[in-house]
Amino acid sequence: MTPRPIPLTEPKASITEDLIRELVNTFYSRVLEDGTLGPIFRKALESRWDEHLDIMVDFWSSVSLGTGRYGGKPHVAHRSLGLIEEHFHLWLALFESTAREVCPADAAAFFIDRAHRIADSLQIGLNIGPKALRLPNAPAGA
């Protein structure tokens, strides 16, 4: 099996703060419209939607441009949402289609690659899906 190349190991000129904001806003407006993902996000964020969008812009700016603006703990933020593997499949499919529509090809490839890595990390940390560690529960009092 030939390893696939990692898109844009260094940020390129095609990724800008404006592009990140457009991607985030377009993607999350579609998430809200989704019959499965929308209710999860609306319940979790309620009146903090604009704050969430700003956090996601900071997150993707940190990932793609190395700005270091994001300082959150995504595993903690997603722990209580009751997510299952199918939610990640839906999220990724919607993200991929949005990135391909909104971004130049090289930037879309970069964002899609990182989204898959992030989804894998979240699923592992949340003990969801085929890559989950399936660690036994800690003994009482440990």
Disulfide bonds with the S-S distance in Angstrom:
none
